[in-house]
Amino acid sequence: MSKARGRAWGPAMGPDREVDLRGFVRHALVFWLWSALFMTMWSLATPLWSAPDSVAHELRAYGAAHGNLTPDPPEGDQVLGTTGVDEVPEGLLSSAGSAGCYAFQPLVSAECLAPVGDSEKLLPYPNPAGRYIPSYYVVTGLPTLVVPLDLAVPSERGMAVLISSMFLGLALAAARTMRRPALAMTGVLVGCSPMVLYLGGVVNPNSLEITAMAAVGACSLAALLRPQALLSTLLLRISLVSAAALCIARMISPVWLAIWLGVLLVAFGGPLVKRLLERRMLAFTALPVVASAINCAWTFSSAGSLEGTSTAAPVSMWDAWSLSAARIDSGLNEVVGIFGWLDTVLSPREYTFYITGAIFIVGMLATVVDRRRLAALATLVAAAYFVPIAIQAAQWGSVGPVWQGRYTIPLLLLVPVLAGMVASERSDQSFANRVAFICVPITGLLAYVHVRAYFAQLRRNVSGVSGSAFDGGWEPPLTAEVQFALYTVLVVVTWLALSRMLLRAGVVSDEGRDEPRPAAGRRSEDAGLPEPV
């Protein structure tokens, strides 16, 4: 059997070929770099201390990397059970202290944020993220051990970009191994909303949680949908390693993994259990189990209780459920992108474009999914909606309404991934043609929203939400004009490459196990095979 050596963004491969190890590694590296470029562009458009809870996360990364893994809780009353006292340089702390001039002030540009000072004198900082599980923070904070203080936060972001883009690259490379890689990759890319790329460019464990979940979903599906493929065992192992990384990202991460395991059980049943319990897989299967145990032990011993100040007016469980559902319904736009300190929004039209476009693509792909996988897809959608409501309702009387839309992205991203990966195994030629012509304009609409989201981010930081994106008090590193042009080119090139693959999706990436190719010079119809496209 010949092996494919095709280009990462080239056409789908012929029916007697499949991706070999070298091809998979090459694709993973290309997609890693491509994802890193997108996230870097978002990072360059995001000033210091301007991302969600960035003061807590970026100072925590510095403290954890410098050995303060288990900060003591502050004396007296605690606002949150996770608060711990970090020791951070005065230069960083003085700059972070200026975030109040920007946060929740949408008309103010990022010019008001103070630069990092020179003082390396350590000062105490009661960090709300101080007793989160420190794994992510240690890794992202490692560069601060060697770089000057004024480069501490940029170096942390660089490490965060490398981590998140690596997992997203693995997800895309796994999708590239499917029978119709264009459809599988469409599912992954639809799930990568502007918010996913924005979070990938800053220090926030939510980003690792999202991209690791994308790798878990795409790699596990590629392994289980094509169990006889050359890379099936490798992809299943990668999904389990990614699952272990997921489980030590945030306290709630093991819940998302448990839900995905349940979805896979619905979709594949006994064969999934059999493969996970194979002798050659046992060590890898144990990794997420051990990681989840570490997460739980850390949460209940180091982080303490998550109780905060009780709400002034306790409500019944039914009222808590209703209030929680209303809040989560209203937070759907954040899945697409509400940037900064929740003060940088897109127009209602742009949210509508992205949400309806994504739903249409998922619905179209779902029409060709078999009943069992359709039940799995319905299970995933139901869990992505009801589980966050249940979690928030249970905490409504203690911590109050704290749930944000981005917390649900790890599950919501898997919806188009599951639909695209399963549909990509369909062999119907007419289906492939219909999907291709429909997906091209819709993904173009989603690409437009990506460009508009980046424009909104630049405008907010350069001069405020009502000002100009290219002329204001704050100037990004490469200038706003250059960065916007580069980002637009990245988006357009990505859309054109995906469109090319979709329009050539009639040539599938399959192993050719069932039917031999016709001999040279022989007509395809004589061999009883469909005419190649």
C-alpha positions as CSV (number, residue, x, y, z in Angstrom):
1,M,0.0,0.0,0.0
2,S,1.5,3.4,-1.0
3,K,1.6,6.1,1.6
4,A,0.5,9.7,1.2
5,R,3.0,12.4,1.2
6,G,0.6,15.2,0.2
7,R,0.7,18.8,1.3
8,A,-0.9,19.9,4.5
9,W,-3.2,22.3,2.7
10,G,-3.3,20.4,-0.6
11,P,-6.3,18.5,-2.1
12,A,-7.8,15.4,-0.5
13,M,-5.7,12.4,-1.3
14,G,-6.5,9.5,-3.6
15,P,-8.6,6.5,-2.6
16,D,-5.6,4.1,-2.3
17,R,-3.7,6.3,0.1
18,E,-3.8,7.3,3.8
19,V,-1.6,9.6,6.0
20,D,1.5,7.9,7.3
21,L,3.5,8.9,10.4
22,R,5.7,11.3,8.5
23,G,2.7,12.9,6.9
24,F,0.9,13.3,10.2
25,V,4.0,14.9,11.9
26,R,4.4,17.3,9.0
27,H,0.7,18.3,9.1
28,A,0.8,18.7,12.9
29,L,3.9,21.0,12.6
30,V,2.3,23.1,9.8
31,F,-1.0,23.5,11.7
32,W,0.9,24.2,15.0
33,L,2.7,27.1,13.2
34,W,-0.5,28.3,11.5
35,S,-2.5,28.3,14.8
36,A,0.4,30.0,16.6
37,L,0.3,32.8,14.0
38,F,-3.3,33.5,14.6
39,M,-3.0,33.4,18.3
40,T,0.1,35.6,18.2
41,M,-1.8,38.2,16.1
42,W,-4.5,38.3,18.8
43,S,-1.8,38.6,21.5
44,L,-0.2,41.6,19.8
45,A,-3.6,43.3,19.7
46,T,-4.1,42.7,23.4
47,P,-2.3,45.1,25.8
48,L,-1.0,44.1,29.2
49,W,-3.6,43.4,31.8
50,S,-6.5,43.8,29.3
51,A,-7.6,40.1,29.0
52,P,-10.2,38.4,31.3
53,D,-8.7,38.2,34.8
54,S,-5.3,38.8,33.3
55,V,-3.8,40.4,36.4
56,A,-4.5,37.3,38.4
57,H,-3.4,34.8,35.8
58,E,-0.2,36.6,34.6
59,L,1.0,37.3,38.2
60,R,0.1,33.8,39.2
61,A,2.3,32.4,36.4
62,Y,5.2,34.5,37.6
63,G,4.7,33.3,41.2
64,A,4.3,29.6,40.4
65,A,7.3,29.5,38.1
66,H,9.4,31.1,40.9
67,G,8.5,28.3,43.3
68,N,5.4,29.6,45.1
69,L,3.3,26.6,44.3
70,T,1.0,26.7,47.3
71,P,0.4,30.3,48.4
72,D,-1.0,30.8,51.9
73,P,-4.5,32.1,52.1
74,P,-4.8,35.8,53.2
75,E,-5.4,36.4,56.8
76,G,-9.0,37.2,57.9
77,D,-12.1,36.8,55.7
78,Q,-11.6,35.4,52.2
79,V,-13.4,36.7,49.2
80,L,-12.9,33.4,47.4
81,G,-11.7,30.1,48.8
82,T,-9.0,30.0,46.0
83,T,-7.3,33.3,47.1
84,G,-3.6,32.9,47.9
85,V,-0.9,35.4,48.6
86,D,1.6,35.6,45.8
87,E,5.0,37.2,46.0
88,V,5.6,39.3,42.8
89,P,8.0,42.1,41.8
90,E,7.0,45.6,42.6
91,G,7.5,46.6,38.9
92,L,4.9,44.1,37.8
93,L,2.5,44.9,40.6
94,S,2.6,48.7,39.9
95,S,1.8,48.1,36.3
96,A,-1.0,45.7,37.1
97,G,-2.4,48.2,39.5
98,S,-3.2,50.5,36.6
99,A,-5.7,48.0,35.1
100,G,-8.5,49.9,36.8
101,C,-8.2,52.8,34.4
102,Y,-9.0,50.4,31.5
103,A,-11.1,47.6,32.9
104,F,-14.9,48.2,32.3
105,Q,-14.1,51.5,30.7
106,P,-14.9,50.8,27.1
107,L,-14.4,54.5,26.0
108,V,-10.8,54.6,27.3
109,S,-7.9,53.4,25.2
110,A,-5.1,51.2,26.5
111,E,-2.8,54.2,26.6
112,C,-3.7,54.7,30.3
113,L,-2.1,51.4,31.3
114,A,1.3,51.9,33.0
115,P,4.4,50.1,31.7
116,V,6.2,47.5,33.8
117,G,8.6,49.2,36.3
118,D,12.2,48.3,37.1
119,S,11.8,47.4,40.8
120,E,12.3,43.6,41.5
121,K,11.4,44.0,45.2
122,L,8.9,41.3,46.1
123,L,5.6,42.4,47.4
124,P,2.6,40.4,48.6
125,Y,-0.4,40.2,46.3
126,P,-3.7,38.4,47.4
127,N,-4.3,36.6,44.1
128,P,-7.8,35.2,43.4
129,A,-6.2,32.5,41.4
130,G,-3.5,31.9,44.0
131,R,-4.6,28.3,44.9
132,Y,-5.7,27.1,41.5
133,I,-3.9,23.9,40.4
134,P,-0.5,25.3,39.4
135,S,0.5,23.1,36.4
136,Y,-0.5,25.5,33.7
137,Y,1.0,28.5,35.5
138,V,4.4,26.8,36.1
139,V,4.8,26.0,32.4
140,T,3.7,29.4,31.1
141,G,5.8,31.2,33.8
142,L,9.1,29.4,33.0
143,P,10.4,32.0,30.6
144,T,10.3,34.6,33.4
145,L,13.2,32.8,35.1
146,V,15.5,34.1,32.4
147,V,14.0,37.2,30.7
148,P,14.2,40.8,32.0
149,L,11.2,41.9,34.1
150,D,9.7,44.1,31.3
151,L,9.5,41.0,29.1
152,A,7.9,38.8,31.8
153,V,4.3,39.0,30.6
154,P,5.1,38.9,26.9
155,S,7.2,35.8,27.5
156,E,4.4,34.1,29.5
157,R,2.1,34.8,26.6
158,G,4.5,33.4,24.1
159,M,4.6,30.1,26.1
160,A,0.8,30.1,26.3
161,V,0.6,30.5,22.5
162,L,2.9,27.6,22.0
163,I,0.9,25.3,24.3
164,S,-2.5,26.2,23.0
165,S,-1.5,26.2,19.3
166,M,0.2,22.8,19.7
167,F,-3.1,21.2,20.8
168,L,-5.1,22.9,18.1
169,G,-2.5,21.8,15.6
170,L,-2.9,18.2,16.7
171,A,-6.7,18.5,16.3
172,L,-6.4,19.7,12.8
173,A,-3.7,17.1,11.9
174,A,-6.0,14.4,13.2
175,A,-8.9,15.7,11.1
176,R,-6.5,15.7,8.1
177,T,-6.3,11.9,8.4
178,M,-10.0,11.3,7.7
179,R,-11.6,10.0,4.5
180,R,-12.7,13.4,3.5
181,P,-10.3,15.7,5.4
182,A,-12.0,18.9,4.2
183,L,-15.2,18.1,6.1
184,A,-13.4,17.0,9.2
185,M,-11.2,20.1,9.2
186,T,-14.3,22.3,8.6
187,G,-15.8,21.0,11.9
188,V,-12.6,21.9,13.8
189,L,-12.3,25.3,12.3
190,V,-16.0,26.1,12.8
191,G,-15.5,25.4,16.5
192,C,-12.5,27.8,16.6
193,S,-14.4,31.0,17.1
194,P,-12.6,34.4,17.5
195,M,-12.9,33.8,21.3
196,V,-10.8,30.6,21.0
197,L,-8.0,32.4,19.2
198,Y,-8.2,35.4,21.5
199,L,-7.8,33.3,24.6
200,G,-5.0,31.4,23.0
201,G,-3.0,34.6,22.9
202,V,-3.1,35.4,26.6
203,V,-2.3,33.6,29.8
204,N,-5.5,31.8,30.9
205,P,-6.0,28.1,31.7
206,N,-9.3,28.3,29.9
207,S,-7.4,28.4,26.7
208,L,-5.5,25.2,27.5
209,E,-8.8,23.6,28.5
210,I,-10.4,24.5,25.1
211,T,-7.6,23.5,22.8
212,A,-6.7,20.3,24.7
213,M,-10.3,19.3,24.5
214,A,-10.2,19.9,20.7
215,A,-7.2,17.6,20.5
216,V,-9.0,15.0,22.7
217,G,-12.1,15.1,20.5
218,A,-10.5,15.1,17.1
219,C,-7.8,12.5,17.9
220,S,-10.2,10.1,19.7
221,L,-12.7,10.3,16.8
222,A,-10.1,9.8,14.2
223,A,-8.8,6.7,16.0
224,L,-12.2,5.2,16.6
225,L,-13.8,5.9,13.3
226,R,-10.9,4.4,11.4
227,P,-9.7,1.6,13.7
228,Q,-7.7,-0.2,11.0
229,A,-5.8,2.9,9.9
230,L,-2.0,3.1,10.3
231,L,-2.2,5.9,12.9
232,S,-5.2,4.7,14.9
233,T,-3.3,3.6,17.9
234,L,-1.1,6.7,17.9
235,L,-4.0,9.0,17.6
236,L,-5.8,7.3,20.5
237,R,-2.7,7.7,22.6
238,I,-2.4,11.3,21.7
239,S,-6.0,11.8,22.7
240,L,-5.3,10.3,26.1
241,V,-2.2,12.4,26.7
242,S,-4.2,15.5,25.7
243,A,-6.9,14.4,28.1
244,A,-4.4,14.2,31.0
245,A,-3.3,17.8,30.1
246,L,-6.9,18.8,30.0
247,C,-7.6,17.4,33.5
248,I,-4.9,19.5,35.2
249,A,-5.9,22.7,33.4
250,R,-8.8,23.9,35.6
251,M,-10.8,22.5,38.4
252,I,-13.8,21.7,36.3
253,S,-11.9,20.1,33.4
254,P,-12.4,16.4,34.5
255,V,-16.2,17.0,34.2
256,W,-15.8,17.9,30.6
257,L,-13.7,14.8,30.0
258,A,-16.3,12.6,31.7
259,I,-19.0,14.0,29.5
260,W,-17.0,13.4,26.4
261,L,-16.3,9.8,27.5
262,G,-20.0,9.4,27.9
263,V,-20.6,10.7,24.4
264,L,-18.0,8.3,23.0
265,L,-19.7,5.4,24.8
266,V,-23.0,6.3,23.1
267,A,-21.3,6.6,19.7
268,F,-19.1,3.5,19.9
269,G,-20.1,1.4,22.9
270,G,-18.1,-1.8,23.7
271,P,-15.3,-1.3,21.1
272,L,-14.3,1.9,22.9
273,V,-14.0,0.1,26.2
274,K,-12.1,-2.8,24.6
275,R,-9.5,-0.5,23.0
276,L,-9.0,1.6,26.1
277,L,-8.3,-1.6,28.1
278,E,-5.9,-3.2,25.6
279,R,-2.5,-4.0,27.2
280,R,-0.7,-1.6,25.0
281,M,-3.1,1.2,25.9
282,L,-3.4,0.7,29.7
283,A,-0.6,3.1,30.6
284,F,-2.1,5.8,28.4
285,T,-5.6,5.1,29.7
286,A,-4.3,5.6,33.2
287,L,-2.9,9.1,32.5
288,P,-6.2,11.0,32.5
289,V,-7.4,9.0,35.5
290,V,-4.3,9.9,37.5
291,A,-4.6,13.5,36.3
292,S,-8.2,13.7,37.4
293,A,-7.3,12.3,40.8
294,I,-4.6,14.9,41.2
295,N,-7.0,17.6,40.2
296,C,-9.6,16.5,42.8
297,A,-7.0,16.1,45.5
298,W,-5.6,19.6,44.8
299,T,-9.1,21.1,44.7
300,F,-10.2,19.8,48.0
301,S,-7.0,20.1,49.9
302,S,-5.2,23.2,48.6
303,A,-7.9,25.3,47.0
304,G,-10.2,24.8,50.0
305,S,-13.9,25.5,49.7
306,L,-15.2,27.6,46.9
307,E,-17.7,29.4,49.0
308,G,-17.8,33.1,48.9
309,T,-20.1,35.7,50.3
310,S,-23.6,34.4,50.5
311,T,-26.2,36.1,48.4
312,A,-28.4,38.6,50.3
313,A,-31.7,36.9,49.2
314,P,-31.5,33.1,49.1
315,V,-33.6,31.6,46.3
316,S,-35.2,28.2,45.8
317,M,-33.5,25.6,43.7
318,W,-36.1,26.1,40.9
319,D,-35.5,29.9,40.9
320,A,-31.8,29.3,40.9
321,W,-32.2,27.0,37.9
322,S,-34.3,29.6,36.1
323,L,-31.9,32.4,36.8
324,S,-28.9,30.3,35.8
325,A,-30.5,29.3,32.6
326,A,-31.3,32.9,31.7
327,R,-27.7,33.9,32.4
328,I,-26.2,31.1,30.3
329,D,-28.6,31.8,27.5
330,S,-27.5,35.5,27.4
331,G,-23.9,34.4,27.5
332,L,-23.9,32.6,24.1
333,N,-22.4,35.6,22.4
334,E,-19.3,35.2,24.5
335,V,-18.7,31.9,22.8
336,V,-18.2,33.9,19.6
337,G,-16.3,36.7,21.3
338,I,-16.7,39.3,24.0
339,F,-13.2,40.6,24.5
340,G,-11.3,42.6,27.1
341,W,-13.0,42.9,30.5
342,L,-16.3,41.8,28.9
343,D,-16.6,45.3,27.4
344,T,-15.6,44.8,23.8
345,V,-18.5,43.4,21.8
346,L,-19.4,42.8,18.1
347,S,-22.5,44.0,16.4
348,P,-25.7,41.8,16.8
349,R,-25.5,41.1,13.1
350,E,-22.0,39.6,13.4
351,Y,-23.0,37.3,16.3
352,T,-26.0,36.2,14.3
353,F,-23.8,35.5,11.3
354,Y,-21.5,33.2,13.2
355,I,-24.0,31.4,15.4
356,T,-26.5,30.7,12.6
357,G,-23.7,29.8,10.2
358,A,-22.2,27.3,12.7
359,I,-25.6,25.8,13.5
360,F,-26.4,25.5,9.8
361,I,-23.2,23.6,9.0
362,V,-23.6,21.3,12.0
363,G,-27.2,20.6,11.1
364,M,-26.3,19.9,7.4
365,L,-23.6,17.5,8.5
366,A,-25.9,15.9,11.0
367,T,-28.4,14.9,8.3
368,V,-26.0,12.2,7.0
369,V,-24.9,10.9,10.4
370,D,-26.1,7.4,11.4
371,R,-28.6,7.0,14.2
372,R,-26.1,6.0,16.9
373,R,-23.7,8.9,16.2
374,L,-26.7,11.2,15.9
375,A,-27.7,10.1,19.4
376,A,-24.2,10.9,20.6
377,L,-24.3,14.3,19.0
378,A,-27.7,15.0,20.7
379,T,-26.2,13.9,24.0
380,L,-23.3,16.3,23.6
381,V,-25.5,19.2,22.7
382,A,-27.8,18.5,25.7
383,A,-24.8,18.2,28.1
384,A,-23.3,21.5,26.8
385,Y,-26.5,23.3,27.6
386,F,-27.8,21.6,30.8
387,V,-24.6,20.8,32.7
388,P,-23.4,24.4,33.0
389,I,-26.9,25.4,34.2
390,A,-26.9,22.7,36.8
391,I,-23.4,23.7,38.0
392,Q,-24.3,27.4,38.3
393,A,-27.7,26.7,39.9
394,A,-26.0,24.6,42.6
395,Q,-23.7,27.5,43.5
396,W,-26.2,30.3,43.1
397,G,-26.7,30.8,46.8
398,S,-22.9,30.9,47.6
399,V,-20.8,32.3,44.8
400,G,-23.7,33.8,42.8
401,P,-23.9,34.2,39.1
402,V,-20.2,33.8,38.0
403,W,-20.6,31.5,35.0
404,Q,-19.2,33.0,31.7
405,G,-20.0,31.8,28.2
406,R,-16.4,31.0,27.5
407,Y,-16.4,28.3,30.2
408,T,-18.7,26.2,28.0
409,I,-16.5,26.4,24.9
410,P,-14.7,23.1,25.6
411,L,-18.0,21.2,25.1
412,L,-19.5,23.4,22.4
413,L,-16.4,23.2,20.2
414,L,-16.8,19.4,20.1
415,V,-20.2,19.7,18.5
416,P,-19.0,20.7,15.0
417,V,-15.9,18.5,15.5
418,L,-18.1,15.4,16.1
419,A,-20.5,16.3,13.2
420,G,-17.6,17.0,10.8
421,M,-15.5,13.9,11.7
422,V,-18.4,11.5,11.4
423,A,-19.7,13.0,8.2
424,S,-16.2,12.9,6.7
425,E,-16.4,9.1,6.6
426,R,-19.4,9.2,4.3
427,S,-18.5,7.9,0.8
428,D,-21.5,9.3,-1.2
429,Q,-20.1,11.5,-4.0
430,S,-23.2,13.6,-4.5
431,F,-23.3,14.4,-0.8
432,A,-19.6,15.6,-0.9
433,N,-20.4,17.9,-3.8
434,R,-23.5,19.4,-2.1
435,V,-21.7,20.0,1.2
436,A,-18.7,21.5,-0.6
437,F,-20.7,24.1,-2.5
438,I,-22.8,25.0,0.6
439,C,-19.8,25.1,3.1
440,V,-17.7,27.4,1.0
441,P,-19.9,30.5,1.3
442,I,-20.9,29.8,4.9
443,T,-17.3,29.4,6.0
444,G,-16.6,32.6,4.1
445,L,-19.2,34.3,6.3
446,L,-17.5,33.0,9.4
447,A,-14.2,34.2,8.1
448,Y,-15.7,37.7,7.8
449,V,-16.7,37.6,11.4
450,H,-13.2,36.7,12.4
451,V,-11.9,39.8,10.6
452,R,-14.5,42.0,12.1
453,A,-13.7,40.6,15.6
454,Y,-10.1,41.5,15.2
455,F,-11.0,45.0,14.0
456,A,-13.2,45.5,17.1
457,Q,-10.3,44.4,19.4
458,L,-7.9,46.8,17.7
459,R,-10.4,49.7,17.9
460,R,-11.2,49.1,21.6
461,N,-7.5,49.2,22.6
462,V,-6.3,51.9,20.2
463,S,-8.9,54.5,21.0
464,G,-11.9,53.0,22.7
465,V,-15.0,51.3,21.3
466,S,-16.3,54.5,19.7
467,G,-13.0,55.6,18.2
468,S,-10.8,54.6,15.3
469,A,-9.0,51.3,15.0
470,F,-6.0,52.9,13.4
471,D,-5.5,56.3,15.1
472,G,-5.6,56.7,18.9
473,G,-3.6,56.8,22.1
474,W,-2.3,53.2,22.1
475,E,-0.2,51.7,19.3
476,P,0.2,47.9,19.0
477,P,3.8,46.5,18.4
478,L,3.5,46.3,14.5
479,T,1.1,49.2,14.2
480,A,-2.6,48.7,13.9
481,E,-2.7,49.0,10.1
482,V,0.0,46.4,9.6
483,Q,-1.5,44.0,12.1
484,F,-5.0,44.3,10.7
485,A,-3.7,43.7,7.2
486,L,-1.7,40.6,8.2
487,Y,-4.6,39.1,10.1
488,T,-7.0,39.7,7.2
489,V,-4.5,37.9,4.9
490,L,-4.2,35.0,7.3
491,V,-8.0,34.6,7.5
492,V,-8.5,34.9,3.7
493,V,-5.7,32.5,2.9
494,T,-7.1,30.0,5.4
495,W,-10.6,30.2,3.9
496,L,-9.3,29.9,0.4
497,A,-7.2,26.8,1.3
498,L,-10.2,25.2,3.0
499,S,-12.5,26.1,0.1
500,R,-10.1,24.4,-2.3
501,M,-10.1,21.3,-0.3
502,L,-13.9,21.3,0.0
503,L,-14.4,21.8,-3.7
504,R,-12.0,18.9,-4.4
505,A,-13.6,16.7,-1.7
506,G,-14.6,14.1,-4.3
507,V,-11.1,12.8,-4.1
508,V,-11.1,11.1,-0.7
509,S,-8.5,10.1,1.8
510,D,-9.2,6.4,2.2
511,E,-7.1,3.3,2.6
512,G,-8.4,1.6,-0.5
513,R,-8.8,-1.7,1.3
514,D,-12.1,-2.6,-0.4
515,E,-11.4,-2.0,-4.1
516,P,-8.2,-1.9,-6.2
517,R,-7.5,0.9,-8.5
518,P,-8.1,0.1,-12.2
519,A,-5.0,-0.8,-14.2
520,A,-3.4,1.9,-16.3
521,G,-5.1,2.5,-19.6
522,R,-8.3,0.7,-18.5
523,R,-11.5,2.6,-18.2
524,S,-12.9,3.0,-14.7
525,E,-16.4,1.9,-15.8
526,D,-14.9,-1.4,-17.1
527,A,-13.5,-2.1,-13.7
528,G,-16.9,-1.4,-12.1
529,L,-15.6,1.7,-10.2
530,P,-16.9,5.2,-10.3
531,E,-15.1,7.6,-12.5
532,P,-12.4,9.3,-10.5
533,V,-12.8,13.1,-9.9
